[in-house]
Amino acid sequence: MPIETLTAISPVDGRYSRAVEPLRACLSESALIHERIRVEAQWVLHLAGLPAPPIAAAAGLAQPVIDALQRLTQELPEGAAAQVKAIEARINHDVKAVEYFVRDSLQSAGASPAVLELVHFGCTSEDINNLSYARMLKAGRQTLLGALGALIHGLRELAHRHAALPMLARTHGQTASPTTLGKEFANTVARLDRARLRWERVAILGKWNGAVGNFNAHCAALPDADWQSIGEGFVESLGLEANRHTTQIEPHDWIGEYCDALAAINVVLIDLARDIWGYISLGYLRQRPVAGEVGSSTMPHKVNPIDFENGEGNLGVANALLRHFAEKLPVSRWQRDLTDSTVLRNLGVALAHSLIAWGSIQRGLGKIQPDASRLAADLDGAWEVLGEAVQTVLRAAGVPNGYEKLKDFSRGQGIDAARYREFVATLPIPEADKNRLAAMRPADYVGLAASLALQA
């Protein structure tokens, strides 16, 4: 049965298949096979391109063979992955199947038996695999960074648009010193900017040094060649950083860092999704109804915050996987065990759930708008928040026990404008300070919030 959206077990390839389409080219099974083919072919080209090839067969490759190798390093034909899978079904080894595919391709181009032996020369499967996954994760990061950049851009626009719109803050869920709606979006922008930079800076490593990381076979075959330089040069030619000290596998520490940094981005967005959900619940934010959509199967009035709920749920799935990857992948028994193999195959799943979530949140952001009258009403009903301003003015004036005076006056009590101004009139401070405090409203008490929002 062909894999279709209705028969797929994973929602990534089912319900959300369209949302993750940008990742298929770099994180699918087909992408893994294509990268393995490219690495195998590029290794032969690298050997042939050395100033003094250590293997005689690598010197002076025939042009048809070079052309065939170069085709294998570029975009492969649609049927290439299927051909490799057919070979794998026969021999039951995925990387060896790639080697045979490359050899068959070169043989068809007229390569001699000696040239065919250059394919997979000195390699262990993990030499091929680690570079393939590294290139896939590098491409996946580039794709996700584009989506994250668009999400941050949308949040920054909201921060600027609502920079001066006052909003009652709620620390511990209780009324607190006012902020502005734009400043709260700006806080998220700043956090995401830092988290994005951290993820971008994770170095992507690769190894190319044989069965246990010591170039054993290379040195046995050709002891005079500088295999360390050749291997590291090959890794760097693929746009990766060479890891000199490994066992059979590249130890995956960088993948742990990569996954942890991506999970940190998702944590910020979980926080955002929950906050917006709460502001929608309070009525501070309204959602624009989409024509034709149904909000509830039984309550037709509802416009539910489903985009933020979907985003939060998918972020949770992504982070459960990412945290597991970060903890599991750097751990391998002795020089190598196979527990990483099936885990690595799920890397794309975590990135896919992240992309699905980011898209949901961005979609939700496009539907919300502040309810200015609701924001103003809550502010006007919370004159007690000006107690912080008053007690700080008292401190600045050197009035003893200013905090205690305000605590006795305001803690746990409802205060309106008249009661607030009556209290201000009793304060032992200069008349100018009294007048300034008496003129203040909760909506005015936002400090530098607007300016800070515009700095995002």
Number of C-alpha atoms within 10 A of each C-alpha: 4 6 10 12 16 10 12 14 12 12 14 20 21 15 14 15 18 12 17 19 12 15 21 16 15 22 23 17 14 19 18 20 22 24 27 27 27 24 24 26 26 21 23 21 21 16 21 21 14 12 8 12 16 19 15 11 17 22 16 11 17 14 12 14 20 19 13 19 23 15 14 23 19 14 11 14 10 9 9 17 20 12 14 23 19 14 19 18 12 9 11 12 13 16 21 17 22 27 22 17 21 24 22 14 17 24 16 12 17 16 21 14 12 12 21 22 14 20 20 23 15 17 18 19 18 22 25 24 23 21 24 24 23 22 24 22 20 18 16 21 19 13 16 19 16 11 16 21 14 15 19 21 14 16 24 23 17 22 28 21 14 21 25 21 20 24 28 27 19 12 9 7 7 8 17 19 23 22 25 27 27 28 30 22 24 28 17 20 24 16 14 23 15 13 19 19 11 17 20 17 11 15 14 23 23 32 29 31 30 23 21 18 20 18 18 15 16 19 14 9 12 12 13 10 15 12 19 15 10 17 21 19 16 23 22 14 14 17 15 20 18 20 17 17 13 19 19 21 28 27 22 24 17 19 26 21 22 25 25 21 23 25 26 21 22 24 18 15 22 22 13 19 26 15 14 22 19 14 14 19 13 13 16 22 21 17 18 12 14 10 6 6 8 15 16 11 7 8 9 9 9 12 16 16 20 14 21 27 20 19 27 25 15 23 27 20 15 26 23 13 20 28 18 14 24 21 15 16 19 17 15 16 8 8 13 17 12 10 13 17 12 9 14 17 14 16 22 22 23 25 27 27 25 28 24 22 29 26 22 21 23 21 15 21 19 13 15 17 15 18 14 14 11 15 21 17 13 17 24 16 16 21 24 25 21 23 22 17 15 23 19 14 17 21 14 11 14 11 15 10 12 20 17 11 15 19 15 10 17 17 11 9 10 12 18 13 16 11 13 20 18 11 13 19 14 9 16 12 16 9 11 9 17 18 13 10 18 18 10 15 17 23 23 13 20 20 12 12 22 22 14 19 26 18 14 20
